Amino acid sequence: MPRPRLSTLAAACATALATALIGPATGAHAVTADSYSGTLADGATWIADKPEQWNGTLLLFSHGFGPTTAADAPSPAVRQALLDAGYALAGSSYDPNGSMWALDSAERDQFAALSAFRRQVGTPTRVIAVGQSMGGLVNARIARDGAGRVDGALGLCGLVAGGVDLDNYQLDAEYTLATFFDPADADRLVNLASQADGAALAARLTQAVETAQQTPAGRARIALAAAYLNLADWAPGQQPPARDDFAGQEQQQYAWLAQGLLSFIVPARWSVEQSAGGNTSWNKGVDYTGLLHKSAHAKQVEALYRDAGLNLRTDLNRLTRGADVTADPAAVARLKRTSTAGQSLAVPLLDIHTTADQLVPVEQESAFAGRVRRAGDSALLRQAYVARQSHCNFTTAEVVAGLHAVEHRLDTRHWDDSTTAAELQHSADELGLDGAAFTDYRPSRLTGTR
């Protein structure tokens, strides 16, 4: 079992997936709201809050990975700020009878919650979908399928590349770590027997990484795995490393791993496999040399291998030769059906992401934008970025400013400059809440897509 330190940090990661790490609730004059709840046909629950002075807009919130409990806002602080501003809120639990990766039911249950709100509470003049983390993927699907039911959408730290890509790039990283540091587990990375089985595997991999960090060769290979994981090189409590400070970049990537990142993502694979009915990731036939060349961290890896006196080509060839994990085709097909988005958009969508997200890498936005572009819907999509570490680590002001940008698009039928970093920062600052750090940023390509 994981040591207490890893368990605590994995729990913190789980909380981050379901709850944004933001500032305190707004002031002493917070408004009250009428609360509603009910049960949907599949057993999912829904909740809603409507302030007395309702402005007519309903925010339909899709929560992230974790317990299937109904939520209607990213956090208590954001909830109160939105109620104070006159917005009504609603959201569902998703089906509570299966996996926490509840993509089979999430979109259906969100639309059902919207229908229940209309019947029991009232008819909104406008509906804006909001989604966070895994709920950002649900939100992107709602933005694709919701014409006539929702008017626009705001995504927060969304897992918008989808479940198949997520499983595959995580497998690439886990396979690299196991190959070099924990060979006994190299054939035990998929088809997990239980969540506890995943937690035990994560603990062994983390211990192996901690040992490897003590040598130059180990650090070079950790950097290689981090490149495949699309792992940010800016860790909490530290300053961003310089572009050519390759050792400093690896040190901060290691900090994410040592602080329990694997203890979240490895057991989560079991939930995805449970939802899909089998293994959904594969690396048979993958060229790990070509994969590294697509990574923004390729120069870092090459430099650390040179410093360690290691032959990078030898290691990459070893990975390519040993890659023999195959997926269950039916499980992959099911995951593609339930857990992808971006083929098209029916309503305007603004996605906001932190630049150093350890759980849902910001590079997912690059993959998503490419798919929207190929569908011919780029005019409906805008993406904005916050210069901060950690998953879903937004301030209340950043969330509300994003919402106002979506409203501007709906009011004017044009994005104009409302989603530039400067305009979003100005909008957030004017709120007088808890600050903002919008920045001009362009994410690199997502490594590990098949």
Secondary structure as the mmCIF struct_conf table of DSSP 4:
data_model
#
loop_
_struct_conf.conf_type_id
_struct_conf.id
_struct_conf.beg_label_comp_id
_struct_conf.beg_label_asym_id
_struct_conf.beg_label_seq_id
_struct_conf.end_label_comp_id
_struct_conf.end_label_asym_id
_struct_conf.end_label_seq_id
HELX_RH_AL_P HELX_RH_AL_P1 PRO A 4 ALA A 18
BEND BEND1 THR A 19 THR A 19
TURN_TY1_P TURN_TY1_P1 ALA A 28 HIS A 29
HELX_LH_PP_P HELX_LH_PP_P1 ALA A 30 THR A 32
STRN STRN1 ALA A 33 THR A 39
TURN_TY1_P TURN_TY1_P2 ALA A 41 ASP A 42
BEND BEND2 GLY A 43 GLY A 43
STRN STRN2 THR A 45 PRO A 51
BEND BEND3 GLU A 52 GLN A 53
BEND BEND4 GLY A 56 GLY A 56
STRN STRN3 THR A 57 SER A 62
BEND BEND5 PHE A 65 PRO A 67
BEND BEND6 ASP A 72 SER A 75
HELX_RH_AL_P HELX_RH_AL_P2 PRO A 76 ASP A 84
TURN_TY1_P TURN_TY1_P3 ALA A 85 GLY A 86
STRN STRN4 ALA A 88 SER A 92
TURN_TY1_P TURN_TY1_P4 PRO A 96 ASN A 97
BEND BEND7 GLY A 98 GLY A 98
BEND BEND8 MET A 100 TRP A 101
TURN_TY1_P TURN_TY1_P5 LEU A 103 SER A 105
HELX_RH_AL_P HELX_RH_AL_P3 ALA A 106 GLN A 120
TURN_TY1_P TURN_TY1_P6 VAL A 121 VAL A 121
BEND BEND9 THR A 125 THR A 125
STRN STRN5 ARG A 126 GLN A 132
TURN_TY1_P TURN_TY1_P7 SER A 133 SER A 133
HELX_RH_AL_P HELX_RH_AL_P4 MET A 134 ASP A 145
STRN STRN6 ALA A 147 ALA A 147
TURN_TY1_P TURN_TY1_P8 GLY A 148 ARG A 149
STRN STRN7 VAL A 150 VAL A 150
BEND BEND10 ASP A 151 ASP A 151
STRN STRN8 GLY A 152 LEU A 156
BEND BEND11 CYS A 157 CYS A 157
TURN_TY1_P TURN_TY1_P9 VAL A 160 ALA A 161
HELX_RH_AL_P HELX_RH_AL_P5 GLY A 163 PHE A 181
HELX_RH_3T_P HELX_RH_3T_P1 PRO A 183 ASP A 185
TURN_TY1_P TURN_TY1_P10 ALA A 186 ASP A 187
BEND BEND12 LEU A 189 ASN A 191
BEND BEND13 ALA A 193 ALA A 193
HELX_RH_AL_P HELX_RH_AL_P6 GLN A 195 ALA A 212
TURN_TY1_P TURN_TY1_P11 GLN A 213 GLN A 214
BEND BEND14 THR A 215 THR A 215
HELX_RH_AL_P HELX_RH_AL_P7 PRO A 216 TYR A 228
TURN_TY1_P TURN_TY1_P12 LEU A 229 ASN A 230
BEND BEND15 ASP A 233 ASP A 233
TURN_TY1_P TURN_TY1_P13 PRO A 236 GLY A 237
BEND BEND16 GLN A 238 GLN A 238
HELX_LH_PP_P HELX_LH_PP_P2 GLN A 239 ALA A 242
TURN_TY1_P TURN_TY1_P14 ARG A 243 ASP A 244
HELX_RH_AL_P HELX_RH_AL_P8 PHE A 246 ALA A 258
TURN_TY1_P TURN_TY1_P15 GLN A 259 GLY A 260
BEND BEND17 LEU A 261 LEU A 261
HELX_RH_AL_P HELX_RH_AL_P9 LEU A 262 ALA A 276
TURN_TY1_P TURN_TY1_P16 GLY A 277 GLY A 277
BEND BEND18 GLY A 278 GLY A 278
TURN_TY1_P TURN_TY1_P17 LYS A 284 GLY A 285
HELX_RH_AL_P HELX_RH_AL_P10 TYR A 288 HIS A 293
TURN_TY1_P TURN_TY1_P18 LYS A 294 LYS A 294
BEND BEND19 SER A 295 SER A 295
TURN_TY1_P TURN_TY1_P19 ALA A 296 HIS A 297
HELX_RH_AL_P HELX_RH_AL_P11 ALA A 298 ALA A 308
TURN_TY1_P TURN_TY1_P20 GLY A 309 GLY A 309
HELX_RH_AL_P HELX_RH_AL_P12 LEU A 312 GLY A 322
HELX_RH_AL_P HELX_RH_AL_P13 PRO A 329 THR A 338
BEND BEND20 SER A 339 SER A 339
BEND BEND21 GLN A 343 GLN A 343
BEND BEND22 ALA A 346 VAL A 347
STRN STRN9 LEU A 349 ALA A 356
BEND BEND23 GLN A 358 VAL A 360
TURN_TY1_P TURN_TY1_P21 VAL A 362 VAL A 362
HELX_RH_AL_P HELX_RH_AL_P14 GLU A 363 ARG A 374
TURN_TY1_P TURN_TY1_P22 ALA A 375 GLY A 376
HELX_RH_3T_P HELX_RH_3T_P2 SER A 378 LEU A 380
STRN STRN10 LEU A 381 GLN A 389
BEND BEND24 SER A 390 SER A 390
TURN_TY1_P TURN_TY1_P23 HIS A 391 CYS A 392
HELX_RH_AL_P HELX_RH_AL_P15 THR A 396 THR A 412
BEND BEND25 ARG A 413 ARG A 413
TURN_TY1_P TURN_TY1_P24 ASP A 416 THR A 419
BEND BEND26 THR A 420 THR A 420
HELX_RH_AL_P HELX_RH_AL_P16 ALA A 421 GLU A 430
TURN_TY1_P TURN_TY1_P25 LEU A 431 GLY A 432
BEND BEND27 LEU A 433 ASP A 434
STRN STRN11 PHE A 438 THR A 439
HELX_LH_PP_P HELX_LH_PP_P3 ARG A 445 LEU A 446
TURN_TY1_P TURN_TY1_P26 THR A 447 GLY A 448
#
